[in-house]
Structures are given as structure tokens and as C-alpha cells.
Amino acid sequence: MSTDGFEDDRPKPVVKLPSDFLRTKPRKPGSVVGFQREWRVVAGVGYELKIPDIAVEFTLTRVRARFEEVTGLLTVRAKFAGAKTVGDAVLSSADFNLSSLRARQERAKHLDERALAPEIDWLGLVEELCHRVLDHEERGEPIVPLHRIQPPEDGSTDMEAGGLPLLRRLPTIWFGDGGCGKSYLSLYAAIDLAQLGENVLYCDWEFAADDHALRLRQLLGPSPSIPNLFYRRCSRPLTHDVNFLKQSIHDYRISFLVCDSVGFACGGAPEESDSALKYFAAVRELGSIGSLHIAHISKAEQGDQKPFGSVFWSNGARSIWYVKRSETEPSDTGDFSVGMVHRKANTGRLQRARALRFSFLSGEVRIFPTDIGNHADLSEHLPIWQRISACLKQGPMTSAALAQEIGAKETSVARILTRHSGVFTKVLSADGIHRFGLVKSVS
């Protein structure tokens, strides 16, 4: 065995080659026209070209287009005796410019020198691979009649994890001030998804692996077993890591992604539209998986309406929730409550706001639902219809009394009472005055 640790001198399987494949005397590279091809486009990962007759495989990953050129990581395997391979029958693995004639010629020459099989038309195979890839990259996805596309078996995109709102196959943003529990909640949701059978990848630009490992044990106990929850500490912008992540999503069969947080992951100033546009373009490249993106809040007036930065952060997400920590309950134990208010919904109606309580005790953390109406500083962020609903839990009230209670115009209250007939109903009180109450099915 070679002492350099690279040459693979182990016995290799003898591949039965065509009768005219190997000659006793070298000749000019011959044609491979009659050989069988196996061509595959691996969505979100790259391309594969296999020629079983001569035991050669081409794999192209990390594909990227820039300045009218297409490049990628080209790995070539030769599974026949005599070839100078390393590792898993790798003949060569390096970046490759598919648009460059010179690069094709140089790579074919390199493969010829490593394979020690001059009967193979390496330049022809490299040209064929480039033609197939460039043609697919130029055409992109085919145009098809929309009615022929089959929708997902589960048509609903809304989902919950540990009582927390998320979307299938689409991006969700949770935004709020620092220290309001967003990262804790996102890990809590990731744990619940993994326990439900999803393969979840938590990409972290803010914290560190040991910090999340500690939180995992605080939530699950000292010896957690959750092998389908994966973690990666990230240092480069998402746009620079997209090819690696695409490959990882394929390799680990990831179905849900958490990105914490977009301010560090976007690779530029969040206020600039280009940062948000490139970020969501990268998210789309990752494929049809659900994703949660943690963002911060603007300190400007009405900063609780949209994530900090360009309006394209709001435009790019399909669902947005504002997260706020209650400041009305000082506790020696560190317990606190967090409210979540739905600010944007592209897949249905805005959902009812909700609240969760963090309880810290003896190295353990428990998160459970609580009534958002019990916290004045949280309920003030609720939409009017939900604030009305909280008031009516005490009993029927007139529209004028409701308007005074929540600090809104009576005309606005009356309009909402009429519009939400499935939530509110008019009742005749004992004094003969019409008041409004809650429909019994509404809690």
C-alpha cells in the first residue's frame, strides 16, 4: 500500500468491458457512441452521467451560474482495474468551468493521464456532460399545463410544532426584539418537528453549538435521543452556503430548515433590498421544504408591524409573526410569557394571536400555552377583533362600551362585530338592551 495515504491499492473488481475497449497497444481515443448512458438531474443538488459499459461516472454538484458561465464541482469515478483512483474510486474531483473550451480540454487530458485507458474518449464524454448540463441550465424547468401538476397530498400549508405556527414547503418569519425567546421557541419547534418524524436542520449564525446543546437538555432532560435533529454553526452568508446546504438537504433528507437569524445570514445590510432579494432567492434554491427564519425588530414607530430591514423581508415570507416578551410579570425564577401576533398570511386568514409561558426550574425549562389576554402589554398588540373577544369573555357588552374599553372608535367596533359573525353574536339582555357576546364555540 502507498505510504502517502492517497493512492488506493486495494484489489478492485474486474469489470467486463467491451471487446474493443482495452488493447495491448494504445491507440487514439475511440468513440463511445454505442454505450448505454444513465443521465439524471438531482433536484437541488446537481447532475449525474453514468456509462456502465466502461464503469465511469460523472457527478456535478455545487452548480452556479455567474457572468454567463456555469461552474460546479466535477467528480469523476472510474471503477475499473488499473486506474489511479483515491477514496471511493475517485479519478478526479475539482471545480470545473463548463463554459470554457480550454477547461474541457485540460480536464479530459487530466482524466486520460489518471485513467491509463487511452481507448476512452474522455474529451467526448466531458463535451457530452457539458452539453447536457448547459442545455438544462439554459432551459430551466419546462413549461407545462398547470392542470397537469399534481398538488401535494396534504393541500394545507399551515402546520404547528409544539403549538407554534409554521408552514409546510414555504418560508415563515418570526420577528421580535432581542431576548424575547425567539431562538428558544425555534429550537422548541424544531424538537417537536423531529419527534413527529421530520428531519430538521438548525442553521445558527448567532449562538453556538454548546449553547443549543444545553437548551436541548433543559427541554428534554439530561440524555436526549433525537437523531433526526441536525445542527450546523454557520459563518458565511446563506447565499455563499447554498450549494453545500442543497447537498446536505439531499444527503440527510431534510424536510424543515431553521435559520437563526436573517440579519447575520443575509450577507449585507438588512435595510438594502438586494440583501433580502438574494436571501430569498437562495431559500428557493434549497427546494420545496418548510423553513423558519428568525428576524429582529425595528426601533422605529410601528416597528412591531414588519421585520427590521427592507420591505422585501416582509414580501418574501409567506407568513410573518411578531414575537413580544411580556414585561408585566417580574419573577425571581426568571419565568416569563411571550405573545405571538400574526402580521401576514399568504396561504389563508390571519390566525388568532397566542401566548406561551417559559418556566425555569432546577435546570429544566417548560414551555406551555397561556392566555394572552392576561397580559396588558401583550394584548395591546392584538388586532381589534381579538381584543373585543377578550373583553367579551367577561360577559355581553354594547358596542359603545367595547369601544371605550379597548380605545377604538365605535364605528370600527360595530363594523368588526358585524364582519366576524362567526365569532360574535347579538344578544338581548334582561334590561331590553341589545349587547354583543361570543359565539359559544369560541373560547
C-alpha angles and dihedrals in degrees: 000000000000116000095217092075095231111079112083107221096168116124110273129210114263108242117209104234130192113281093251096045103092121033130186089237123044117246136178115295108278132215122277093196096124097049123108117253130206109197122182135174108207106205112238093001114061143256139312130201117182128183104192094183091069097025094242126141130188119197123183119191137160089044114186135170120213134156092000091304130110118213136171146150107286116200119184123192126194114192100188132099119270099030118125099240136157131207113344096011090292112169095178138349122182144118113290135194106217092189095059121088090198091053090052092051093047093048092048090051091049091050091048091053093049098042097051087209108112091176089076115091095224094171090052092051093047090049091050093051092049092049093051094046096044091047092052093044090050095048097038117183115357123251110248136169106272093225090062093060110097114226119226115283088241102049093190118097097187115096139160134218116193088344091306122126120248140148133237116235092354138083123262125191125208111189134180146123122305115275096025094117101259095137092045090051093047091052089046090053092046091053092051092048091051091049088053090057102265119134104232130192118199111201111194125196096162114039132036136253096251091051091055090043088057092049090049090057092045089056100039106023134260097301108041119179111197108135096172095062107090129190133202128182106218129202103165127069116271090247090060093046098044096104093049090047092049089054091046092049088053096044096046096034091236114192100175133035132197119199115193107212134000095197090067097031099053095073096222143045108314088218091066117089091218091062093055095041093051091044094055091042087058091047090054090051089060090070137237100330132125116254140186120208122194117214138173132241130252117242090217123104111287089016088147091070101069139012117271114273137024120009086242090076087065093040094050098052120077094208130023129191127187114220121203132176117223115240097188099086114063110191134185089214094056093245116155142164129234128203125209120201123188110234103170137021125179096169101051143325125333108271128233114272116251140192135213132196126220115212119190118196132157096335093316130109123206124189119194138159121269136178111275090202090068091070116068095197091053099042092055088070093055121109112260095254091057093047089052089050091053091052093049093056085081091056142286118322137181120253089248092054091047092051091052092046096053097032097244136126115274091229090057091048092049091050092051093047089055096042094051097053090150090062104033131043134185115245132188110231126211091259090059095251119129113236135171127247140170124277104250094241091059114088 
